[in-house]
Amino acid sequence: MYLTAEKKSEIFSQYGKSAADTGSAEGQIALFTYRIKHLTEQTKEHHKDVAAKRALVRLVGKRRKLLDYLKRTDIERYRTIIKELGIRK
């Protein structure tokens, strides 16, 4: 499996407040970004995999909603996470 518990805790500890802080917007955005990158490679390899394409679209929408929330509430945290993850608008 591409996403283990160790990888999740690593992502949350790097972008969240701690490894146990799974609810922060930054941690969730980082996790969604990791999953989006994986699914993008999956759909490039297997272009007929409709389930992976659907999951990719749903994850991008969820990440977009979280980014919009973060932008609305705290613009500095938004700018920081965009810069760290290399997400462009």
C-alpha positions as CSV (number, residue, x, y, z in Angstrom):
1,M,0.0,0.0,0.0
2,Y,1.3,3.5,-0.9
3,L,0.0,5.2,2.3
4,T,1.1,3.6,5.6
5,A,0.4,4.8,9.1
6,E,4.1,5.8,9.4
7,K,3.8,8.0,6.2
8,K,0.6,9.6,7.5
9,S,2.2,10.5,10.9
10,E,5.3,11.8,9.0
11,I,3.1,14.1,6.9
12,F,1.1,15.3,9.9
13,S,4.2,15.9,12.0
14,Q,5.8,17.8,9.2
15,Y,2.9,20.1,8.2
16,G,0.6,19.9,11.3
17,K,1.4,20.9,14.8
18,S,2.2,17.3,15.8
19,A,2.0,13.7,14.5
20,A,-1.3,13.3,16.4
21,D,-2.8,16.5,15.1
22,T,-4.8,15.1,12.2
23,G,-7.5,17.8,12.2
24,S,-5.4,20.8,11.2
25,A,-6.2,22.2,7.8
26,E,-2.5,22.2,6.9
27,G,-2.1,18.5,7.7
28,Q,-5.2,17.5,5.8
29,I,-4.1,19.6,2.8
30,A,-0.7,18.0,2.8
31,L,-2.2,14.5,3.0
32,F,-4.6,15.3,0.1
33,T,-1.7,16.6,-1.9
34,Y,0.3,13.4,-1.3
35,R,-2.7,11.3,-2.4
36,I,-3.4,13.5,-5.4
37,K,0.2,13.0,-6.6
38,H,-0.2,9.3,-6.3
39,L,-3.5,9.1,-8.1
40,T,-2.2,11.4,-10.9
41,E,0.6,8.9,-11.6
42,Q,-2.0,6.1,-11.4
43,T,-4.2,7.7,-14.0
44,K,-1.2,8.4,-16.3
45,E,-0.3,4.7,-16.2
46,H,-3.8,3.4,-16.4
47,H,-5.8,5.9,-18.4
48,K,-9.0,3.7,-18.5
49,D,-9.2,3.5,-14.6
50,V,-12.4,5.5,-14.1
51,A,-12.5,4.9,-10.4
52,A,-9.1,6.5,-9.9
53,K,-10.1,9.5,-12.0
54,R,-13.2,10.0,-10.0
55,A,-11.3,9.7,-6.7
56,L,-8.8,12.2,-8.0
57,V,-11.5,14.7,-8.9
58,R,-13.1,14.3,-5.4
59,L,-9.7,14.8,-3.6
60,V,-8.9,17.9,-5.6
61,G,-12.3,19.3,-4.7
62,K,-11.8,18.6,-1.0
63,R,-8.4,20.1,-1.1
64,R,-9.7,23.2,-2.8
65,K,-12.5,23.6,-0.2
66,L,-9.9,23.4,2.6
67,L,-7.6,25.9,0.9
68,D,-10.6,28.3,0.4
69,Y,-11.4,27.9,4.1
70,L,-7.8,28.6,5.1
71,K,-7.6,31.6,2.8
72,R,-10.8,33.0,4.3
73,T,-9.7,32.5,7.9
74,D,-5.9,33.0,8.0
75,I,-4.2,34.3,4.9
76,E,-0.7,33.8,6.3
77,R,-1.2,30.1,7.0
78,Y,-2.7,29.8,3.5
79,R,0.4,31.4,1.9
80,T,2.8,29.3,3.9
81,I,1.1,26.0,3.0
82,I,0.9,26.9,-0.7
83,K,4.6,27.8,-0.7
84,E,5.7,24.6,1.2
85,L,3.7,22.2,-0.9
86,G,4.3,24.0,-4.2
87,I,0.6,24.2,-5.0
88,R,-0.2,26.8,-7.6
89,K,-3.6,28.3,-8.1
